[in-house]
Amino acid sequence: MIAEKKSEVFSSPFEKRMALLFLVILFVAVVIIIRLFSLQVLQHSFYAVMASERQEVYKNLIAERGSIYVREKDQLYPLVTNREYYLVFAEPSKIESPNKVVDSITPILGLEEAEWKELLPKLAKKDDPYEPIKRKVTKTQVDQIKALDLAGIGFSPETYRYYPEAGIGGHIFGFVSTKDDKAVGQYGLEGYFNEELSGKSGLIKSMKDALGSLIAIGPRSVQQAEDGTDLVLTIDRNIQFTACQKLKEFYDWYQAESGTVVIANPKTGAILAMCSFPDFDPQNYNEVENINYFNNPAVFSAYEPGSVFKTITMSAALNEGKVTPETTYEDTGELKVGPYTIRNFDNKAYGVQTMTQALAQSLNLGLAFAAEQIGAPAFTRYVKNFGFGKNTGIELDTEMPGDIKNLDRTGDVYYLTASYGHGLTVTPIQLVAAYGAIANKGLLMKPYIVAEKIDNKDKIKTTQPESVRQVIDQKTAAIITGMLTEVVESSYDKKARVPNHYLAAKTGTALIPASGGGYSNQTIHTIVGFGPVTDPAFVILIKMDKIKRGPAFASDSVGPLFSRIAEYLLNYYQIPPDY
């Protein structure tokens, strides 16, 4: 009976079809459930990304690059800042008459014939969605083009570096280039502080619908951009302008290959002026033919300094107590050191001379004698303590340490030739710091060019002067200062004098090493000094390379320039005369 009842359950054709349909629906439902499980659980990550790419919109918020200022009487003056320009672009698919567009925008944008001829066929391509026309277009030009109401012409804002005071110091600033669509600082301050100046970009994350429109009430997250840090320099604009202008006059007159001037405060290490020629315009850096011009010679160009290094040698010997200004030696005109012979610059013998006379007359044999009194290890120690052979740490990109490795070689000839500035290389900034130490009672200060940093919340961080070490004692510093004063007052270097003021300085005329060994006939002229000697307010370095027209010796070439700049500084600081 039970079996018979079961067979009767689906006895009618209708009931059989309904049962079959139920099974089909059940099968489809199972398939859908399995598929949904796969999509939502097993492959969730993949499809989440796909959905995000289609529904979410990301927009970078560009941080504003920090500016560079000088501060004068609590007022900030921009030296490097940002200016908004525009990119003019075309959408050829929307342009009806390419000729009309080119004729209309050419006079406004100042397109050259080659430029508009190249542009015309591009605007005629109906399948071309985008063509850039010109960058760095001013708002005035954009407004003029907008007034023409040209279909297919668009504008996009772009930010570029702007230099309100042209020519104040490309080597100090460096420049900003574009790499992978990002602004990148190179050389100088822009390179050294690129990360801090750049700031941090932000991000907006929004949602869009299936048609691509933003959903106004959809979820949105914003990560604000952090603008870059502003820098305030130690540079004095008046000193910078005057020193650079006077350097340029002499550089041009002498037809020199290059020229450099650096002025610093010896008590703090703050740089008051720094410039070199040939210079470059950071706003048009891409027009520079020789990329070596980008390097700042004041911190990059290491060279054999010649006689200006004799001051370092004499300071060491005095500080060790091995010589006094009155110590004598007999100058026979030559000194045999193994197979080598050391001679004076003029190949003459001078007989009995004091240390003061040796320094004043720039006698190589006199300084070799002073170095011999303390020996190679002590001499090397003083060279290193004065800061040579390593970077000073000034905040400028591409600083070089110079080369004093010869002092570690076996043989007396290496330190004896170094005693008068040959066989080792130094940079101008190292010489400025070393002479600054003498002016600062023997205390070496770290040179710096950034006085303040101002972050995006206007918080100011002031740079504090940093002492490196006491290189020589105060008594030695006073003695060597007196000897350098005598150099200016009564020796070859008297053209560096300023009437009624006492200055301390030393010149050097260094032969340039030849590529095949030995020395060429070309020279580098240097003078380093400070003043006034009673209370030094400045230290000056001037360097001139490969003079083509002019005096053969630094005393006659850069000595007068030193005098002019020193006289300006004495008047600028209103320093009363010494006599």
Legacy VTK file of the C-alpha trace (Angstrom):
# vtk DataFile Version 3.0
C-alpha trace
ASCII
DATASET POLYDATA
POINTS 579 float
0.000 0.000 0.000
2.808 2.382 0.851
4.554 1.796 -2.486
1.362 2.391 -4.337
0.845 5.710 -2.573
4.380 6.849 -3.463
3.838 6.180 -7.119
0.681 8.208 -7.031
2.473 11.372 -5.729
3.810 12.398 -9.169
1.252 10.587 -11.227
0.045 13.550 -13.304
2.185 15.108 -16.130
1.853 18.590 -14.600
3.298 17.474 -11.309
6.242 15.825 -13.067
7.057 19.043 -14.935
6.898 21.040 -11.733
9.248 18.627 -10.020
11.696 18.888 -12.890
11.542 22.685 -12.814
12.174 22.643 -9.088
15.270 20.528 -9.574
16.554 22.865 -12.275
16.007 25.920 -10.080
17.672 24.165 -7.185
20.691 23.321 -9.361
20.992 26.885 -10.648
20.731 28.234 -7.113
23.514 25.939 -5.960
25.709 27.045 -8.873
25.052 30.740 -8.093
25.819 30.231 -4.410
29.082 28.501 -5.236
29.989 31.270 -7.700
29.171 33.996 -5.188
31.255 32.235 -2.574
34.145 32.182 -5.028
33.767 35.865 -5.952
33.133 37.225 -2.482
35.437 35.030 -0.463
38.003 33.219 -2.540
38.640 36.031 -5.071
37.598 39.009 -2.938
40.967 40.797 -3.039
41.211 40.713 -6.827
37.733 42.093 -7.455
38.059 44.653 -4.685
41.005 46.155 -6.523
39.074 46.063 -9.816
36.142 47.824 -8.216
38.430 50.361 -6.575
40.052 51.217 -9.890
36.668 51.807 -11.486
34.865 53.526 -8.638
37.559 55.401 -6.734
39.311 58.587 -7.871
42.755 59.523 -6.576
44.089 63.045 -6.966
47.522 64.150 -5.802
47.700 67.375 -3.817
51.012 68.985 -4.737
52.992 70.552 -1.903
54.364 74.034 -2.510
58.147 74.065 -2.613
59.763 76.117 0.132
61.121 79.575 -0.671
64.566 81.007 0.053
64.861 84.377 1.784
67.201 86.808 3.458
66.122 88.678 6.573
66.799 92.374 6.937
65.498 94.284 9.941
62.964 91.536 10.680
61.663 91.729 7.122
61.932 88.716 4.801
63.010 89.365 1.217
62.562 86.515 -1.281
65.551 85.388 -3.310
63.910 82.227 -4.633
60.179 81.649 -4.607
57.418 80.093 -6.713
55.383 81.620 -9.492
52.356 80.100 -11.206
52.445 79.803 -14.959
50.328 77.783 -17.380
50.668 75.019 -19.900
48.696 75.759 -23.061
47.498 72.564 -24.719
45.218 71.545 -27.573
42.569 68.868 -28.095
42.815 68.466 -31.908
39.620 66.402 -32.058
37.676 69.534 -31.027
39.454 71.973 -33.330
37.570 72.897 -36.514
40.150 75.176 -38.122
43.805 74.498 -37.216
44.954 77.438 -39.339
42.723 79.840 -37.447
43.958 78.569 -34.099
47.631 78.828 -35.072
47.157 82.324 -36.536
45.377 83.440 -33.358
47.760 82.100 -30.708
51.115 82.626 -32.479
51.454 86.387 -31.751
50.254 85.948 -28.162
52.626 83.082 -27.341
55.457 84.445 -29.463
55.851 81.210 -31.397
58.777 81.063 -33.789
58.164 80.077 -37.390
59.624 76.622 -36.822
57.352 76.159 -33.806
54.039 77.038 -35.448
54.929 75.083 -38.587
55.535 72.016 -36.429
52.308 72.620 -34.492
49.960 73.049 -37.461
49.884 69.416 -38.712
49.498 68.162 -35.141
46.323 70.219 -34.674
44.895 68.722 -37.871
44.937 65.163 -36.468
41.306 64.503 -35.545
42.172 61.305 -33.710
44.721 63.074 -31.477
43.223 63.761 -28.020
46.049 65.924 -26.640
48.933 68.091 -27.829
50.995 70.407 -25.557
51.634 73.778 -27.196
53.737 75.859 -24.812
54.819 75.822 -21.178
55.529 78.657 -18.793
52.808 80.909 -20.198
51.781 83.912 -18.100
48.260 84.573 -16.858
48.080 87.650 -19.069
48.751 85.530 -22.143
46.199 82.951 -21.000
43.540 85.643 -20.535
44.233 86.937 -24.039
43.767 83.465 -25.535
40.639 82.822 -23.448
39.113 85.989 -24.854
39.373 84.473 -28.347
37.048 81.625 -27.281
38.897 78.998 -29.327
37.391 75.521 -29.170
39.910 72.793 -28.360
42.411 75.021 -26.526
42.915 74.392 -22.819
45.095 75.549 -19.959
46.710 73.790 -17.020
48.423 75.641 -14.133
52.106 74.864 -13.475
54.470 76.122 -10.790
58.028 77.209 -11.556
60.876 78.653 -9.498
61.110 82.421 -9.700
64.136 84.588 -8.854
63.149 88.188 -8.014
66.786 89.371 -7.916
68.574 87.995 -10.950
72.294 87.339 -10.736
72.571 87.233 -6.951
74.042 83.737 -6.892
73.193 80.771 -9.094
75.923 78.723 -7.416
74.326 79.266 -4.014
70.814 78.339 -5.103
71.359 75.537 -7.595
68.240 74.865 -9.642
65.065 72.771 -9.837
64.574 70.359 -12.723
61.805 67.894 -13.528
62.412 64.170 -13.232
59.604 61.627 -13.645
57.108 64.508 -13.446
58.520 65.551 -10.073
60.439 68.707 -9.172
63.955 67.792 -8.090
66.504 70.206 -6.620
70.047 69.927 -7.913
73.288 71.542 -6.736
73.571 74.317 -4.163
70.807 74.776 -1.609
68.168 73.227 -3.864
70.154 69.993 -4.001
71.276 69.918 -0.367
67.795 70.649 1.038
65.729 69.026 -1.725
63.693 66.844 0.635
62.943 69.642 3.093
62.167 72.177 0.365
59.922 69.707 -1.485
57.543 69.014 1.385
55.121 66.072 1.173
52.373 65.627 -1.409
48.812 64.960 -0.217
46.030 62.791 -1.636
42.271 63.001 -2.202
40.351 59.714 -2.484
36.784 60.013 -3.841
34.169 57.717 -5.411
32.572 57.865 -8.878
29.463 56.266 -10.312
29.160 53.939 -13.308
29.101 56.927 -15.662
32.347 58.257 -14.240
30.841 61.202 -12.332
31.990 62.018 -8.809
29.514 60.998 -6.106
29.037 64.154 -4.076
27.761 62.357 -0.989
30.040 59.330 -1.354
32.884 58.516 1.014
35.936 60.764 0.670
39.282 60.931 2.446
41.834 63.753 2.267
45.493 63.610 3.209
46.635 67.212 3.201
49.858 68.204 1.463
52.650 69.530 3.664
54.377 72.513 2.075
58.152 72.604 2.009
60.371 74.332 4.539
61.469 77.909 3.854
65.143 78.812 4.231
66.499 82.139 5.462
70.125 82.742 4.492
73.008 84.401 6.302
73.813 86.285 3.096
73.813 90.076 3.301
72.354 91.338 0.023
74.367 94.548 0.057
77.662 92.767 0.658
76.780 90.064 -1.859
75.936 92.544 -4.591
78.996 94.737 -4.018
81.527 91.914 -3.671
80.218 90.083 -6.730
80.144 93.249 -8.804
83.758 94.093 -7.944
84.852 90.498 -8.584
83.172 90.597 -11.996
85.047 93.777 -12.928
88.432 92.220 -12.183
87.458 88.853 -13.648
86.503 90.490 -16.941
89.541 92.769 -17.037
92.010 89.965 -16.374
90.178 87.614 -18.764
90.467 84.943 -16.094
89.154 81.433 -16.559
87.290 81.676 -13.253
87.014 83.842 -10.168
85.635 83.366 -6.652
84.954 85.547 -3.634
83.794 84.386 -0.189
83.171 86.634 2.812
82.331 85.269 6.253
81.924 86.348 9.856
84.941 84.738 11.605
83.241 84.734 15.009
80.227 82.681 13.887
81.133 81.078 10.558
78.132 82.749 8.872
78.631 83.330 5.146
77.972 86.951 4.225
78.718 86.705 0.501
79.691 83.998 -1.959
79.853 84.069 -5.719
81.934 82.828 -8.619
82.314 83.446 -12.320
81.383 82.099 -14.734
77.986 81.825 -13.086
74.687 80.507 -14.445
71.073 81.632 -14.390
69.089 79.028 -12.394
65.913 80.116 -14.172
67.458 79.089 -17.502
69.794 76.359 -16.304
69.084 74.235 -19.376
70.870 76.804 -21.547
74.226 76.166 -19.835
76.691 74.614 -22.268
79.145 73.251 -19.695
77.603 71.330 -16.788
80.737 71.992 -14.720
79.417 75.533 -14.253
76.737 74.095 -11.957
79.311 73.185 -9.292
80.034 75.954 -6.799
83.822 76.597 -6.996
83.837 77.917 -3.426
83.060 74.445 -2.087
83.812 72.151 -5.024
87.058 73.282 -6.645
90.020 71.862 -4.728
93.428 73.243 -5.766
97.008 73.597 -4.600
96.805 76.855 -2.626
100.420 77.962 -2.750
101.700 80.599 -0.353
98.396 81.300 1.427
99.017 77.945 3.132
102.224 79.271 4.704
100.058 80.915 7.344
98.885 77.480 8.481
102.460 76.181 8.710
103.697 79.190 10.676
100.720 78.984 13.047
101.540 75.343 13.806
105.233 76.025 14.479
104.411 79.016 16.693
101.783 77.084 18.635
104.214 74.226 19.286
106.683 76.753 20.694
109.381 75.689 18.226
109.759 79.124 16.631
109.023 82.755 17.440
108.649 85.665 15.026
112.348 86.450 15.703
113.671 82.927 15.153
116.269 82.961 12.373
117.489 80.521 9.758
120.019 80.852 6.974
118.431 80.930 3.534
120.951 79.376 1.125
118.538 79.340 -1.800
117.954 75.590 -1.799
117.227 72.626 0.457
118.161 69.064 -0.512
115.590 66.443 0.469
116.799 63.098 -0.834
116.791 63.334 -4.637
114.662 66.486 -4.525
115.634 70.154 -4.191
113.377 72.798 -2.668
113.913 76.401 -3.760
112.326 79.779 -3.207
109.778 81.012 -5.755
112.413 83.250 -7.375
115.313 80.771 -7.021
117.237 83.285 -4.905
119.089 82.967 -1.596
118.242 85.487 1.128
120.817 84.799 3.848
119.821 85.067 7.487
116.080 85.694 7.841
113.579 85.794 10.712
110.259 83.979 10.621
108.488 87.318 10.183
110.676 88.110 7.189
110.184 84.635 5.732
106.408 85.026 5.870
106.477 88.615 4.598
108.723 87.722 1.638
106.919 84.416 1.104
110.089 82.312 1.241
109.506 78.610 0.671
112.696 77.692 2.507
111.648 79.675 5.560
108.379 77.770 5.866
110.095 74.441 5.200
112.431 75.336 8.094
109.430 76.069 10.354
107.813 72.757 9.392
111.053 70.872 10.095
111.046 72.207 13.652
107.805 70.405 14.481
108.161 67.351 12.217
105.769 65.574 9.885
103.351 64.063 12.461
102.693 67.366 14.219
102.458 69.260 10.937
99.894 66.757 9.617
97.903 66.989 12.835
97.626 70.773 12.540
96.618 70.566 8.874
93.783 68.238 9.831
92.818 70.289 12.890
92.486 73.404 10.736
89.842 71.454 8.786
91.684 70.414 5.640
91.101 66.998 4.102
87.408 66.762 5.041
84.187 68.590 4.237
83.379 71.633 6.349
79.702 70.622 6.408
78.386 73.828 4.877
74.832 73.323 3.595
75.663 73.324 -0.117
75.528 70.353 -2.445
78.664 68.847 -4.053
81.150 70.053 -1.420
84.550 68.368 -1.822
87.084 67.565 0.928
90.306 68.356 -0.911
93.238 65.947 -0.873
95.951 65.770 1.787
96.847 62.084 1.323
100.449 62.963 0.450
100.995 63.799 4.099
100.517 60.128 4.937
103.244 59.034 2.529
106.720 58.096 3.684
109.324 60.743 2.988
110.016 64.247 4.294
109.601 65.859 0.897
105.810 65.509 1.082
105.231 67.508 4.233
108.010 69.996 3.449
106.505 70.885 0.067
103.071 71.031 1.691
104.479 73.604 4.126
104.335 76.191 1.349
101.096 74.952 -0.238
102.190 72.401 -2.832
101.363 68.707 -3.040
97.992 69.003 -1.324
94.655 70.473 -2.382
92.130 72.537 -0.449
88.893 74.360 -1.195
88.198 78.081 -0.812
85.653 77.458 1.955
88.274 75.504 3.928
90.726 78.405 3.655
88.032 80.845 4.776
87.312 78.696 7.824
91.024 78.265 8.662
91.846 81.988 8.452
88.597 82.633 10.327
89.933 80.470 13.165
93.039 82.681 13.415
90.830 85.791 13.428
88.621 84.151 16.082
91.409 83.697 18.636
92.288 80.225 17.401
88.749 78.783 17.538
87.596 77.095 14.324
83.923 77.667 13.479
81.794 75.580 11.159
80.793 77.690 8.144
77.061 77.906 7.482
74.793 79.726 5.045
71.293 78.976 6.411
70.348 81.177 9.355
66.784 79.927 9.836
64.350 77.250 8.736
60.637 78.043 8.755
58.324 75.035 8.526
54.794 74.938 7.084
53.378 75.879 10.482
55.585 78.993 10.656
57.743 77.473 13.365
61.247 78.978 13.157
64.386 76.975 13.848
67.413 79.252 14.188
70.877 77.961 13.359
73.282 78.350 16.259
76.981 78.999 15.474
78.953 75.806 15.983
82.552 75.690 17.155
84.637 72.804 15.829
87.786 72.925 17.953
90.469 75.191 19.395
93.196 74.801 16.771
95.780 77.192 18.221
95.773 79.106 21.489
94.824 82.767 21.740
98.414 83.882 22.158
99.496 82.149 18.973
96.509 83.597 17.133
97.534 87.091 18.251
101.153 86.535 17.173
100.328 85.190 13.718
97.800 88.005 13.262
100.565 90.500 13.955
102.845 88.779 11.444
100.103 88.849 8.789
99.544 92.520 9.517
103.221 93.099 8.817
102.785 91.213 5.536
100.122 93.704 4.441
101.888 96.788 5.750
105.403 96.296 4.433
105.760 93.398 1.995
104.728 92.379 -1.481
101.111 92.395 -0.315
100.925 96.088 0.527
98.438 96.638 -2.332
95.893 94.935 -0.077
96.156 97.814 2.433
93.296 100.117 3.341
94.543 103.534 4.545
94.229 104.084 8.286
93.160 100.486 8.974
95.175 97.427 9.965
94.349 94.274 8.045
95.905 90.796 8.181
96.291 88.886 4.905
98.478 86.667 2.749
98.581 86.123 -1.000
99.584 83.042 -2.958
100.546 82.499 -6.573
100.335 78.767 -7.161
101.515 76.940 -10.247
98.924 74.562 -11.674
100.074 70.930 -11.916
100.684 69.698 -15.464
98.765 66.670 -16.713
101.960 64.725 -17.363
103.566 65.514 -14.001
105.377 68.548 -12.659
103.903 72.027 -13.019
102.696 74.139 -15.909
103.281 77.863 -16.384
99.646 78.666 -15.576
98.780 79.980 -12.131
96.012 80.462 -9.594
96.062 83.710 -7.610
94.619 83.755 -4.079
94.423 86.155 -1.184
92.892 85.408 2.224
92.696 87.879 5.055
90.614 89.518 7.745
90.053 92.766 9.533
90.157 94.914 11.437
92.885 93.086 13.348
91.815 94.448 16.736
88.305 92.993 16.460
87.825 91.079 13.192
84.388 91.514 11.617
85.050 89.735 8.330
87.318 87.272 6.578
87.706 87.546 2.804
88.950 85.076 0.214
89.498 85.998 -3.423
90.681 83.481 -5.995
91.401 84.050 -9.680
92.331 81.205 -12.049
94.478 81.395 -15.185
94.690 85.127 -15.707
95.283 85.888 -19.367
95.835 89.625 -19.122
97.306 91.206 -16.047
99.940 90.827 -13.304
101.926 87.643 -12.852
101.605 87.595 -9.052
98.614 87.539 -6.719
99.949 90.492 -4.724
99.404 92.664 -7.782
96.229 91.050 -9.159
93.901 90.134 -6.288
95.606 92.326 -3.681
93.964 95.533 -4.984
90.580 93.789 -5.187
90.944 92.685 -1.561
91.629 96.311 -0.626
88.488 97.559 -2.375
86.199 94.971 -0.824
87.749 95.421 2.630
87.360 99.193 2.388
83.702 98.758 1.476
83.141 96.461 4.466
84.896 98.804 6.882
82.630 101.635 5.752
79.529 99.411 5.643
80.048 98.330 9.247
81.075 101.873 10.212
84.323 100.675 11.751
86.465 103.595 12.936
90.074 103.889 11.665
92.977 102.421 13.649
95.176 105.462 13.163
LINES 1 580
579 0 1 2 3 4 5 6 7 8 9 10 11 12 13 14 15 16 17 18 19 20 21 22 23 24 25 26 27 28 29 30 31 32 33 34 35 36 37 38 39 40 41 42 43 44 45 46 47 48 49 50 51 52 53 54 55 56 57 58 59 60 61 62 63 64 65 66 67 68 69 70 71 72 73 74 75 76 77 78 79 80 81 82 83 84 85 86 87 88 89 90 91 92 93 94 95 96 97 98 99 100 101 102 103 104 105 106 107 108 109 110 111 112 113 114 115 116 117 118 119 120 121 122 123 124 125 126 127 128 129 130 131 132 133 134 135 136 137 138 139 140 141 142 143 144 145 146 147 148 149 150 151 152 153 154 155 156 157 158 159 160 161 162 163 164 165 166 167 168 169 170 171 172 173 174 175 176 177 178 179 180 181 182 183 184 185 186 187 188 189 190 191 192 193 194 195 196 197 198 199 200 201 202 203 204 205 206 207 208 209 210 211 212 213 214 215 216 217 218 219 220 221 222 223 224 225 226 227 228 229 230 231 232 233 234 235 236 237 238 239 240 241 242 243 244 245 246 247 248 249 250 251 252 253 254 255 256 257 258 259 260 261 262 263 264 265 266 267 268 269 270 271 272 273 274 275 276 277 278 279 280 281 282 283 284 285 286 287 288 289 290 291 292 293 294 295 296 297 298 299 300 301 302 303 304 305 306 307 308 309 310 311 312 313 314 315 316 317 318 319 320 321 322 323 324 325 326 327 328 329 330 331 332 333 334 335 336 337 338 339 340 341 342 343 344 345 346 347 348 349 350 351 352 353 354 355 356 357 358 359 360 361 362 363 364 365 366 367 368 369 370 371 372 373 374 375 376 377 378 379 380 381 382 383 384 385 386 387 388 389 390 391 392 393 394 395 396 397 398 399 400 401 402 403 404 405 406 407 408 409 410 411 412 413 414 415 416 417 418 419 420 421 422 423 424 425 426 427 428 429 430 431 432 433 434 435 436 437 438 439 440 441 442 443 444 445 446 447 448 449 450 451 452 453 454 455 456 457 458 459 460 461 462 463 464 465 466 467 468 469 470 471 472 473 474 475 476 477 478 479 480 481 482 483 484 485 486 487 488 489 490 491 492 493 494 495 496 497 498 499 500 501 502 503 504 505 506 507 508 509 510 511 512 513 514 515 516 517 518 519 520 521 522 523 524 525 526 527 528 529 530 531 532 533 534 535 536 537 538 539 540 541 542 543 544 545 546 547 548 549 550 551 552 553 554 555 556 557 558 559 560 561 562 563 564 565 566 567 568 569 570 571 572 573 574 575 576 577 578
